[in-house]
Amino acid sequence: MSSIGSSLPSILAEIADVAGAEAAWALARTQGGTTIYIPREAEDGHWLTELVGKEAASKICNHFRVGNTGARIPIPLAKQSEQRLRLHRALEAGMSAPQAARAAGMHERSAFRARARMRDDDEIDDRQGKLL
């Protein structure tokens, strides 16, 4: 899992693994802080289908289905996760740590730590090589 995906709260990371990061972020932005009902099947016109699309909604429903019924799941507030995502993107775009911190609304020490983790991740990838 990428450092962006690993910054998501566990239920959102699970949704990202099943249906993609965009679906997880869409749920966090629109439903964060509430408990939602995931139906057993994604119908056209259902709010979930409208929000993330038919394919992603079907994947989410299939994943959380309990027998012949849906499930209630709490969607956490992902404010800190969004800040970390903005920080990560700003650093990848070449911003300095203080600039990236301001862009993300975080402390610059967080930006320095994130940049160091990104370097460490790159070094690990370089040592291990690429599989594909």
C-alpha positions as CSV (number, residue, x, y, z in Angstrom):
1,M,0.0,0.0,0.0
2,S,1.3,3.4,-0.8
3,S,2.0,6.0,1.8
4,I,-1.1,7.9,0.7
5,G,-3.3,4.8,1.2
6,S,-1.7,3.9,4.5
7,S,-2.6,7.3,5.8
8,L,-6.4,6.5,5.6
9,P,-8.3,5.3,8.6
10,S,-8.7,1.5,8.5
11,I,-12.3,1.4,7.1
12,L,-11.5,3.9,4.4
13,A,-8.3,2.0,3.5
14,E,-10.4,-1.1,3.3
15,I,-12.8,0.6,0.9
16,A,-9.8,2.0,-1.1
17,D,-8.5,-1.6,-1.5
18,V,-11.9,-2.9,-2.6
19,A,-13.2,0.0,-4.8
20,G,-10.3,2.5,-5.3
21,A,-9.0,5.5,-3.4
22,E,-11.4,7.9,-5.2
23,A,-14.4,6.0,-3.8
24,A,-12.9,6.0,-0.3
25,W,-12.2,9.8,-0.5
26,A,-15.7,10.5,-1.9
27,L,-17.3,8.6,1.1
28,A,-15.0,10.5,3.6
29,R,-15.8,13.9,2.1
30,T,-19.6,13.4,1.9
31,Q,-20.3,10.9,4.8
32,G,-17.4,11.4,7.2
33,G,-18.5,11.4,10.9
34,T,-21.6,9.3,10.2
35,T,-22.7,5.7,10.2
36,I,-24.0,4.7,6.7
37,Y,-26.0,1.8,5.5
38,I,-24.4,-0.2,2.7
39,P,-27.1,-2.1,0.9
40,R,-26.6,-5.8,-0.1
41,E,-26.8,-4.7,-3.8
42,A,-26.1,-1.4,-5.6
43,E,-29.2,-0.2,-7.3
44,D,-29.3,2.5,-10.0
45,G,-30.3,5.8,-8.4
46,H,-29.1,4.8,-4.8
47,W,-27.0,7.5,-3.2
48,L,-23.9,5.2,-3.1
49,T,-24.2,4.4,-6.8
50,E,-24.6,8.1,-7.6
51,L,-21.6,9.0,-5.4
52,V,-19.0,6.5,-6.6
53,G,-20.4,4.9,-9.7
54,K,-22.1,1.6,-10.4
55,E,-18.9,-0.5,-10.5
56,A,-17.3,0.8,-7.3
57,A,-20.7,0.7,-5.5
58,S,-21.1,-2.9,-6.4
59,K,-17.6,-3.8,-5.1
60,I,-18.4,-2.0,-1.8
61,C,-21.7,-3.7,-1.4
62,N,-20.2,-7.1,-2.2
63,H,-17.5,-6.6,0.3
64,F,-19.7,-5.4,3.2
65,R,-22.7,-7.7,2.5
66,V,-23.7,-9.9,5.4
67,G,-25.7,-12.9,4.0
68,N,-28.7,-11.4,2.3
69,T,-28.6,-8.0,3.9
70,G,-26.4,-5.0,3.9
71,A,-24.4,-3.6,6.7
72,R,-24.0,-0.4,8.7
73,I,-20.5,1.0,8.8
74,P,-19.1,4.1,10.5
75,I,-17.3,6.5,8.2
76,P,-14.6,8.4,10.1
77,L,-13.8,12.0,9.7
78,A,-10.8,12.1,7.5
79,K,-9.6,15.6,8.0
80,Q,-6.1,14.6,9.0
81,S,-5.9,12.1,6.2
82,E,-6.8,14.8,3.7
83,Q,-4.2,17.1,5.1
84,R,-1.6,14.3,4.8
85,L,-2.7,13.7,1.2
86,R,-2.3,17.4,0.4
87,L,1.1,17.4,2.1
88,H,2.3,14.3,0.2
89,R,1.1,15.8,-3.1
90,A,2.8,19.1,-2.4
91,L,6.1,17.4,-1.6
92,E,5.9,15.3,-4.7
93,A,5.3,18.5,-6.7
94,G,8.6,19.8,-5.4
95,M,7.5,22.2,-2.8
96,S,9.8,22.8,0.2
97,A,8.8,21.4,3.5
98,P,7.6,24.8,4.9
99,Q,5.7,25.5,1.6
100,A,4.1,22.0,1.6
101,A,3.1,22.4,5.3
102,R,1.4,25.7,4.6
103,A,-0.4,24.3,1.6
104,A,-1.7,21.3,3.7
105,G,-2.4,23.3,6.9
106,M,0.1,21.3,8.9
107,H,3.2,22.0,11.0
108,E,6.4,22.1,9.0
109,R,7.9,19.4,11.3
110,S,5.3,17.1,9.9
111,A,6.4,18.0,6.4
112,F,10.1,17.3,7.2
113,R,9.1,13.9,8.6
114,A,6.9,13.1,5.6
115,R,9.6,14.0,3.2
116,A,12.1,11.7,5.1
117,R,9.6,8.8,5.0
118,M,9.1,9.4,1.2
119,R,12.9,9.2,0.8
120,D,13.1,6.0,2.9
121,D,10.3,4.4,0.8
122,D,12.2,5.3,-2.4
123,E,15.4,3.8,-1.0
124,I,13.6,0.6,0.0
125,D,12.1,0.4,-3.5
126,D,15.5,0.9,-5.1
127,R,17.2,-1.8,-3.0
128,Q,14.4,-4.3,-3.7
129,G,14.1,-3.6,-7.4
130,K,10.9,-3.7,-9.5
131,L,8.9,-6.8,-10.0
132,L,7.2,-5.7,-13.2
